[in-house]
Amino acid sequence: MAQPAPLQPTRSQLMPDPLRRSARTLKQTWPYAVAAVGSSILFFMMFQPWMRASGWDGMATVNAFGRITRTSSHLNLWSQAAPPGTKVNGVWAIFATIAILVVVFAAIQAIVHGSDAAGTVTAVAAVVLAVLVLVDVLNLDNSIPKVQASLGMGKDLGPQIGLVLNALRGKGSYPWPGEAVSLHPAGLTSWAFAAIAVAFVSAALAVTRAWQGGLREIVAFVSKLA
């Protein structure tokens, strides 16, 4: 009579309890890990140019914090009425940085301790971060006209002298009436749109996971009452 083959232990049975627990925790909390990594990447993206503008006197890029990096052709070097400089409000980026710190810290707590409360904090902070990023991008978009104005020509003969000298040096052509002149386009860069995508995807994952955790707590509470 054939003897029955001994049962082979499954892979989960072969794994030590700490490893099995860690694998289960990672499976449950990976959305928080994605939110933390996405927020960290977003922080470095905030130092890239999110907006670009151009004018007769050069080009300028602006990052999420409102820092303007400008190149000038010195067209208004002899102008007594040059366009005034401009500032871009970067307070939304500062608030976003604080939200990033909260997301990362809360996500670490949720992953290490498996805390649903920390997961909820992660989700809320991720949503706030996404809203702040969107507001910051809209603020930069509204700031394009004034940044372009700071790159324009002065209101006296100084810029005209600059245009003539540029034409004589072969650096450009004098804008005669009726002559079409193309300038570099102004607008938001791909960094700004990528930042919005990263922020909202991270927030969506964190909110979905926190919602599932909340439902599990509700079911467990109802089961105890029953």
C-alpha positions as CSV (number, residue, x, y, z in Angstrom):
1,M,0.0,0.0,0.0
2,A,1.4,3.3,-1.0
3,Q,2.2,5.7,1.7
4,P,0.8,9.2,1.4
5,A,3.3,11.8,0.6
6,P,4.1,14.2,3.4
7,L,2.6,17.6,3.2
8,Q,5.1,20.2,1.9
9,P,5.2,23.4,3.8
10,T,4.0,26.4,1.9
11,R,6.2,29.4,1.3
12,S,4.4,31.5,3.9
13,Q,5.0,28.7,6.4
14,L,8.7,28.6,5.6
15,M,9.0,32.3,6.2
16,P,9.8,33.3,9.8
17,D,7.1,35.3,11.6
18,P,9.0,38.6,11.5
19,L,9.5,38.3,7.8
20,R,5.9,37.3,7.2
21,R,4.7,40.2,9.3
22,S,7.0,42.6,7.4
23,A,5.7,41.3,4.1
24,R,2.1,41.7,5.2
25,T,2.8,45.2,6.6
26,L,4.4,46.3,3.3
27,K,1.5,44.9,1.3
28,Q,-0.9,46.9,3.4
29,T,1.1,50.2,3.6
30,W,2.8,50.4,0.1
31,P,0.5,53.3,-0.9
32,Y,1.9,55.3,2.0
33,A,5.5,54.5,0.9
34,V,4.6,55.7,-2.6
35,A,3.2,58.9,-1.2
36,A,6.3,59.5,0.8
37,V,8.6,58.8,-2.1
38,G,6.5,60.9,-4.4
39,S,6.5,63.8,-2.0
40,S,10.3,63.6,-1.6
41,I,10.6,63.7,-5.4
42,L,8.2,66.6,-5.6
43,F,10.4,68.6,-3.1
44,F,13.4,68.4,-5.5
45,M,11.1,69.2,-8.5
46,M,10.1,72.4,-6.8
47,F,13.6,73.8,-7.4
48,Q,13.3,73.3,-11.2
49,P,11.8,76.0,-13.5
50,W,8.0,75.8,-13.4
51,M,7.4,78.9,-15.5
52,R,9.2,80.6,-18.4
53,A,8.7,84.1,-19.8
54,S,10.5,86.2,-22.4
55,G,10.6,89.7,-23.6
56,W,12.8,92.1,-25.6
57,D,15.3,92.3,-22.8
58,G,15.9,88.5,-22.4
59,M,14.3,85.5,-20.7
60,A,13.4,84.5,-17.2
61,T,12.5,81.2,-15.5
62,V,10.7,80.9,-12.1
63,N,10.7,77.9,-9.8
64,A,8.0,76.9,-7.3
65,F,9.4,79.2,-4.6
66,G,9.2,82.3,-6.8
67,R,12.9,82.6,-7.4
68,I,13.5,84.3,-10.8
69,T,16.6,83.3,-12.9
70,R,17.0,85.9,-15.6
71,T,19.2,86.3,-18.7
72,S,19.4,89.9,-20.1
73,S,20.5,91.3,-23.4
74,H,21.1,94.7,-21.7
75,L,18.7,96.3,-24.0
76,N,17.7,98.9,-21.4
77,L,21.3,99.6,-20.4
78,W,21.0,103.3,-21.3
79,S,17.3,103.6,-20.4
80,Q,16.2,106.1,-17.7
81,A,12.7,104.5,-17.6
82,A,13.5,100.8,-17.7
83,P,10.7,98.4,-16.7
84,P,10.6,97.8,-13.0
85,G,11.7,94.4,-11.6
86,T,9.1,92.0,-10.3
87,K,8.6,89.5,-7.5
88,V,6.7,86.3,-7.5
89,N,5.0,85.1,-4.4
90,G,6.5,81.8,-3.2
91,V,4.5,81.4,0.1
92,W,2.5,78.4,-1.4
93,A,5.8,76.5,-2.0
94,I,6.8,77.1,1.6
95,F,3.5,75.7,2.8
96,A,3.9,72.8,0.4
97,T,7.3,72.0,1.9
98,I,5.8,71.8,5.4
99,A,3.1,69.5,4.0
100,I,5.8,67.3,2.4
101,L,7.5,66.9,5.8
102,V,4.2,65.9,7.4
103,V,3.5,63.4,4.6
104,V,7.0,61.7,4.9
105,F,7.0,61.6,8.7
106,A,3.4,60.3,9.0
107,A,4.0,57.7,6.2
108,I,7.0,56.4,8.1
109,Q,4.9,56.0,11.2
110,A,2.2,54.2,9.3
111,I,4.6,51.8,7.6
112,V,6.7,51.0,10.7
113,H,3.9,50.8,13.3
114,G,1.0,49.9,11.0
115,S,-1.0,52.8,12.5
116,D,-4.2,53.6,10.7
117,A,-4.2,57.0,12.5
118,A,-0.8,57.8,10.9
119,G,-2.2,56.6,7.6
120,T,-5.1,59.0,7.9
121,V,-2.7,61.9,8.7
122,T,-0.6,60.9,5.6
123,A,-3.7,60.9,3.4
124,V,-4.9,64.3,4.7
125,A,-1.4,65.9,4.3
126,A,-1.0,64.4,0.8
127,V,-4.4,66.0,-0.2
128,V,-3.3,69.4,1.3
129,L,0.0,69.1,-0.6
130,A,-1.7,68.4,-3.9
131,V,-4.0,71.5,-3.4
132,L,-1.0,73.7,-2.5
133,V,0.9,72.5,-5.6
134,L,-2.1,73.3,-7.8
135,V,-2.5,76.8,-6.2
136,D,1.3,77.5,-6.6
137,V,1.1,76.5,-10.3
138,L,-1.9,78.8,-10.8
139,N,-0.1,81.6,-9.0
140,L,2.9,81.2,-11.4
141,D,0.6,81.2,-14.4
142,N,-1.0,84.4,-13.2
143,S,2.4,85.9,-12.7
144,I,3.5,85.4,-16.4
145,P,2.3,88.9,-17.6
146,K,4.2,90.8,-14.9
147,V,7.4,88.8,-15.4
148,Q,7.1,89.4,-19.1
149,A,6.6,93.1,-18.5
150,S,9.8,93.3,-16.5
151,L,11.6,92.0,-19.6
152,G,10.2,94.6,-21.9
153,M,11.7,97.8,-23.3
154,G,12.0,101.1,-21.4
155,K,9.8,104.1,-22.3
156,D,12.6,106.3,-23.7
157,L,15.2,106.3,-26.4
158,G,17.6,104.0,-24.5
159,P,16.2,100.7,-25.7
160,Q,16.1,102.1,-29.3
161,I,19.9,102.6,-29.1
162,G,20.2,99.1,-27.8
163,L,18.2,97.7,-30.7
164,V,20.4,99.5,-33.2
165,L,23.6,98.3,-31.6
166,N,22.3,94.8,-31.5
167,A,21.5,95.0,-35.2
168,L,24.9,96.5,-36.1
169,R,26.6,93.7,-34.2
170,G,24.6,91.0,-35.9
171,K,22.8,90.0,-32.7
172,G,19.4,90.7,-34.1
173,S,17.4,92.7,-36.5
174,Y,15.8,96.1,-35.9
175,P,12.0,95.8,-35.6
176,W,10.9,97.9,-38.5
177,P,7.1,98.5,-38.8
178,G,5.5,95.6,-40.7
179,E,8.3,93.2,-40.0
180,A,7.3,90.1,-38.1
181,V,9.4,89.3,-35.1
182,S,8.9,86.1,-33.1
183,L,9.7,85.9,-29.4
184,H,10.1,82.8,-27.3
185,P,6.8,81.5,-25.9
186,A,5.9,82.1,-22.3
187,G,4.1,79.7,-20.0
188,L,4.3,76.9,-17.6
189,T,7.0,74.3,-18.1
190,S,6.7,70.5,-18.1
191,W,8.1,70.5,-14.5
192,A,4.9,72.2,-13.3
193,F,2.6,69.8,-14.9
194,A,4.7,66.8,-13.8
195,A,4.6,68.2,-10.2
196,I,0.8,68.3,-10.3
197,A,0.6,64.7,-11.6
198,V,3.0,63.4,-8.9
199,A,1.1,65.3,-6.1
200,F,-2.3,64.1,-7.1
201,V,-1.3,60.5,-7.8
202,S,0.4,60.3,-4.4
203,A,-2.7,61.8,-2.7
204,A,-5.1,59.4,-4.5
205,L,-3.1,56.4,-3.4
206,A,-2.9,57.5,0.2
207,V,-6.6,58.5,0.4
208,T,-7.6,55.1,-1.1
209,R,-5.5,53.2,1.4
210,A,-6.7,55.3,4.4
211,W,-10.3,54.8,3.3
212,Q,-9.8,51.1,3.3
213,G,-8.2,51.2,6.7
214,G,-11.1,53.3,8.0
215,L,-13.6,50.8,6.7
216,R,-11.7,47.9,8.3
217,E,-11.9,49.7,11.7
218,I,-15.6,50.3,11.3
219,V,-16.3,46.6,10.4
220,A,-14.2,45.5,13.4
221,F,-16.1,47.8,15.7
222,V,-19.5,46.6,14.4
223,S,-18.4,43.0,14.8
224,K,-17.5,43.6,18.4
225,L,-20.9,45.2,19.0
226,A,-22.6,42.2,17.4
